[in-house]
Structures are given as structure tokens and as C-alpha cells.
Amino acid sequence: MTIPRRAPVIVIGGGVIGASVAHHLTARGVRGVVVIDREPRPGMGSTGAATGGFRAQYGTAINIRLSLLARRKLLHFEEETGVDPGYVQAGYLWLASSEAALDALREANRLQREEGLLEATMVSTEDVARIQPAVSREGVVGGAFSPSDGFIDPLKILEGYRTAAERGGARFHYGVAAEAIERAERGAVCAIVTRHGSIETEAVVNAAGAWARSVAALAGVDLPVLPLRRQVVPTAPTDSLPDGMPMTIWVDDGYHLRMRRGRALLLWPNPGVADKPFDVSVDASWIDEVEQKTRSRVPALRDVPLDRAGAWAGLYEISPDKHAILGPASGCRNFFLINGSSGHGVMHAPALGMLLAEIMTDGTAASLDTAPLRPERFGEGQPNAVSELL
């Protein structure tokens, strides 16, 4: 494999976020961007494992703003890149089984509407029956719904940004891992070392997802991002639920489901898998518990078997406050971080890639105030608040 010996910017990580950064840099006139990725082909990391939800119903202002910015970009994505991102506004329905969860939904809804998400509303149990008749209302005390949330195609977004970046002169090299990062005497990164040779550079972007902490360590940067495994089990093909149904989430324990290509995808963020995050096998006991929850909560699926052999897992990249980390690293101002999206990376990739490109070329992000995402916030003791809707 032949790789260049110099590049103005090297992006480490060729998933959807790295591709977004590359595209937005080339769109701003940066020529010769190089993207390297340890996997042999696109979509083999977290991007390919994502289930493709998209929402603006968050519980913190910065995440709502990121979603609204990303949504504006998704609506023009095909015009911008030539690829349909698969954005379908099927809605997100949140169900509360306790007054505490309902209060959290109310507070989040108040904030969402303040930020301009006026279509997001609180719903009664009667509304739930109308919006999502396939689920049991037993124990449900209310919920929240936004019709403009929905679904996207992660691999199509990756394809769109990658091909658009390549048209702008960027080059993607898969099967190339960063083995070392060299720093000059004054502390700036100056080269990436790979088994195919070294690449001199003026700036490096860490877009390595769940592996971001180890990449940052190569540059001597302490990045508080950890991987966390999340699991998915599909049902057998079924017409018991419509493909156009909203993502449906029980707030109290995080169990949720959606339809995709004629199968229901069933998810539950079991914290018990956190001790082995890089193991992307699926726990049989977890599938058993998900099956029990599904039988009780979704009567329409009671007789639909699960495709246990088709279950899969992917990795989130979790920051201490479960918000993205965006901007130059402290003590290494040409080593840029776009990490820690905590499960929101695919949906926020259009916004985060553009914002980092603005920071790198102009020194600041004009499209959105990114101060809440600054890497220094943890050392300053100013992390973002954690919400039930994260």
C-alpha cells in the first residue's frame, strides 16, 4: 500500500464522524486531507453497527442544538453529497412507567420547546394508543412524542461524506492503523507513524470512536473516553408491525424497539456488559431478558421468534458527562478531538464534522456555540448536566 508522505491534516478514524470531518474540511478549501482507519474497509466499526435512530428529543440544550443543526444538514444531504441519507421522520415515542420518568420527560420537553423543537409534545396514555397501538399500555403513565425524529442510514451517510470528500481531494486509506504520533520540540504533533511509513502533517484529528483514548495516548493526551458495548437482537421477518412505526422507548429502563427492513430491532442497555466492552459477542442471557420484555410490552410480537443468530453488538464511546468532546486538546493545540458522543455519534456527525472544520480553519465555530463541548470542561469542573434522555 502506498500512502502519502505529507498531508495538511490526518484524520484517524474513517467512520461516519471521520468522513464528515474530511468532507467539511475539503468543502472549506483544505486540500490533501488523509483519512486512515485500522479496519480493512468502510463501515466495520461502530458506524456499521448503529441502528440508525435520529432524534432531537434530548434533555440538554447543547444536544438539542446539535440535533437541530444535524437535521438541517440531513434535509440537504443528498444535494450536498449526492447520496440519500435515508432520513425518515417516523417519530420517537417515549413512554414513562413512573412519575419520576414522566417528570424527566416534562422537563426535557420544556427545554426542547425553548430550543425551537415546537413539534415535541407530551402525550397521554390515550395518545400512546393512537400513536403506537402495537404496545401494551400497562404501567404506562404518559409519554412524549416528536414526529420529526426518526431514522437515518448510517452507512449511506458514511458513503456520502466519504465520496464527497474524495471528490474534494481527500484520500481514505483503510487497513492503516496509527502506531505512533510524533510531536515536535514545542509539543505540536508533526507526524503519524504507520506500518506503511510515516506521514508528516500540520494537524491531526482523533475520530477513532471507541478506540479514541488509545489514539490520544499516542500523542501524550489523556482523553476521558471509554468504550461501552451495546447489543441488538432482531426478530425474524414479520409484518406484525409497520416499517413506518416510531422508535418506541421505555424511559425507566431504556428498552426500545424499531422496525428496519421487515424486522423489529430490540434493544436494552444492560449495564452488566460494561466490564468487557471490546467483546462484541452477544450475551445469551441478555437475549432471554429482552425476549421477556418484548413479550410483555409488545403483544404484536408475542408469537414472532427472535433471530438469535442475527444478534450483534457495537461500541459506544462514553465521555464522563455523556456529551461529545470537540476542539483542540489541552497542551497540544494541533491535535483535535471529536470524541465521546456517547451513542449520538452517527446522528450528530453532520453537525460535529462541520463544527470541527470551522474550528480548525477559522479558530472558532460560527454555526453553533461549542463551549459546552470544549475538552477542558472536565479539568475546569464544569461538565454538562446528565439527563434521563441522554
Beta strands, then each sheet from edge to edge (+ up, - down):
strand 1: 6-12
strand 2: 34-37
strand 3: 53-54
strand 4: 92-96
strand 5: 121-123
strand 6: 142-146
strand 7: 150-151
strand 8: 171-174
strand 9: 180-183
strand 10: 189-194
strand 11: 197-206
strand 12: 226-234
strand 13: 247-250
strand 14: 256-260
strand 15: 263-267
strand 16: 312-318
strand 17: 325-329
strand 18: 332-339
sheet 1: 8+ 2+ 1+ 11+ 10- 9+
sheet 2: 8+ 2+ 1+ 11+ 18+ 17-
sheet 3: 3+ 7-
sheet 4: 5+ 6- 4+ 13+ 14- 15+ 12- 16+
end
